[in-house]
Amino acid sequence: MLHGGPGAHHDYLLPQLLDLTDEFELVFYDQRGGGRSRVDDPAPITWRTHVEDAAQVATELCGGSGTVVGYSWGALLAALHAIEHRAGRAPAGPRAFALLDPAPMTRAFRNEFEAEFARRARSDTIATLRAEAAASGLRERDPAAYKQRMFELSVAPYFARAEAATGLTPFRVTGRVQDQVWESLGDFDCVTPLGTLEIPALVVHGRQDPIPLASSQAAAAALRAPLVVLEDCGHVPYVEQREPLMNTLRPFLHSVA
């Protein structure tokens, strides 16, 4: 299971994705630079660093390969790992993967996402919710609850409905790592090399995700894989459409087991 970010940690995928443990053994880890894998080494952490780490985890904990479920940046990381393995530049490539609301597959799609996220963050709905929180006295009355509310509002643009953000486990992102990874990708385009892969794949995308649906459509087409679009769902399907997501993931995971 590859979490998003980069620079985040696996905890915010829980508890929802643990639904799958009734049938499958799941392996989570905090990617380098975030969570319990934070480092003091000033050397830049790049996308290649993450691919090398993913390959080593697969080798040591998954017998050399396995089915990867990647979420957001984790889905892009899964794709990068598979592409590098196909080109002979990385060991222990995934034997199959499910890409859940994958991060933008090209720099152009990422630019579209950033503009849409910024637009949503400035929306009247979120401005009203911020004003209500500021006027509530919660900051003085219960600082921990106020901090939680500010987190929810910071991630609300990812959701189809802002109120659904209350279901997401709080997390932190190490900004330095996030910036370094995206900078290392440069003017990237993963769509074309995805077409060289010959592994079973599934792509899932929330209809209201701020990441363009066209990005996942392009990825699914290149992979010759099914694309499942979840309605009334933004970027966090395991919170917003938990049961439909599990009903989509389980048959795929059984088919490649």
C-alpha positions, -999 to 999 in steps of 0.1 A, spaced: 0 0 0 16 33 -11 4 64 6 2 99 -9 22 130 -4 51 130 -12 64 137 23 33 123 41 29 90 60 7 60 59 -16 67 89 -41 87 71 -51 57 49 -64 42 82 -87 29 94 -107 26 62 -83 6 41 -79 -20 69 -113 -32 57 -93 -53 32 -74 -72 60 -103 -97 63 -90 -112 30 -56 -98 22 -23 -92 39 -14 -55 36 20 -40 39 23 -3 48 54 18 52 61 55 57 80 67 26 114 83 31 112 119 45 77 116 62 62 101 93 85 77 111 108 77 81 118 114 85 155 120 79 181 146 89 202 140 58 202 172 38 206 153 5 176 158 -18 149 131 -18 138 126 -54 113 104 -72 142 80 -79 149 77 -42 113 67 -36 114 41 -65 145 26 -50 129 24 -16 97 8 -29 118 -18 -47 137 -26 -16 105 -29 5 90 -52 -22 122 -73 -21 125 -77 16 88 -78 27 69 -91 -4 92 -117 -18 103 -96 -47 70 -85 -61 34 -81 -52 2 -63 -60 5 -26 -53 -24 -4 -43 -12 32 -47 -32 62 -36 -26 98 -50 11 103 -52 15 67 -42 -3 57 -74 22 78 -94 50 62 -75 37 27 -83 36 37 -120 71 51 -119 84 20 -102 67 -2 -128 81 19 -157 116 18 -143 114 -19 -137 102 -25 -173 132 -5 -185 156 -25 -164 164 3 -141 147 -10 -109 142 -44 -94 111 -60 -79 85 -44 -100 48 -48 -91 31 -77 -107 -2 -57 -108 -14 -24 -94 -46 -5 -86 -42 33 -89 -66 52 -66 -72 88 -77 -36 89 -90 -16 121 -89 -15 140 -122 3 119 -148 19 148 -166 32 183 -156 3 199 -176 -23 179 -156 -5 189 -124 -8 226 -134 -45 221 -140 -49 205 -106 -31 232 -87 -52 259 -103 -84 240 -95 -74 233 -59 -66 270 -54 -100 280 -69 -118 256 -45 -98 269 -15 -110 304 -23 -146 293 -26 -174 310 -7 -183 277 10 -149 273 26 -146 310 34 -178 308 53 -167 277 72 -134 294 81 -153 325 94 -176 303 114 -147 285 130 -130 318 138 -161 332 154 -170 301 174 -145 307 202 -133 271 197 -96 282 195 -97 295 231 -121 269 244 -106 237 229 -73 243 211 -70 207 200 -105 207 185 -97 240 167 -65 225 153 -85 196 140 -111 219 124 -83 239 107 -69 206 93 -103 196 79 -108 230 62 -73 228 47 -81 195 30 -118 203 22 -110 213 -14 -101 177 -21 -136 165 -13 -168 166 -33 -185 179 -2 -165 199 23 -183 184 53 -169 149 44 -134 160 53 -143 152 90 -137 115 81 -101 119 71 -74 109 97 -52 140 102 -17 139 87 13 162 81 34 167 50 71 174 51 71 204 27 108 200 19 104 165 7 72 173 -13 90 202 -31 121 181 -38 102 152 -54 80 174 -76 111 194 -87 130 162 -95 102 151 -119 107 182 -140 84 185 -171 73 149 -166 50 128 -187 42 93 -175 14 85 -199 35 73 -229 58 50 -209 27 35 -192 19 20 -226 50 -2 -224 37 -20 -193 21 -54 -196 6 -60 -161 -30 -61 -148 -41 -27 -137 -71 -9 -124 -76 29 -122 -102 45 -99 -111 82 -100 -136 104 -81 -158 124 -104 -153 156 -83 -115 151 -77 -97 184 -83 -72 163 -103 -84 163 -138 -104 131 -148 -86 133 -181 -53 124 -163 -67 91 -151 -85 85 -184 -51 89 -202 -34 65 -177 -61 39 -181 -60 41 -218 -23 37 -219 -24 7 -196 -54 -8 -214 -70 -10 -180 -106 -4 -168 -113 30 -154 -139 32 -126 -153 67 -119 -170 70 -85 -198 95 -83 -203 121 -56 -166 116 -48 -135 138 -47 -99 128 -41 -105 106 -11 -126 77 -22 -119 55 9 -136 82 30 -162 96 6 -173 63 -11 -158 36 12 -182 8 3 -182 13 -35 -144 16 -35 -141 -17 -16 -166 -34 -39 -143 -22 -68 -110 -32 -53 -119 -67 -40 -127 -83 -73 -95 -69 -88 -73 -80 -60 -89 -115 -61 -83 -116 -99 -45 -110 -95 -40 -130 -63 
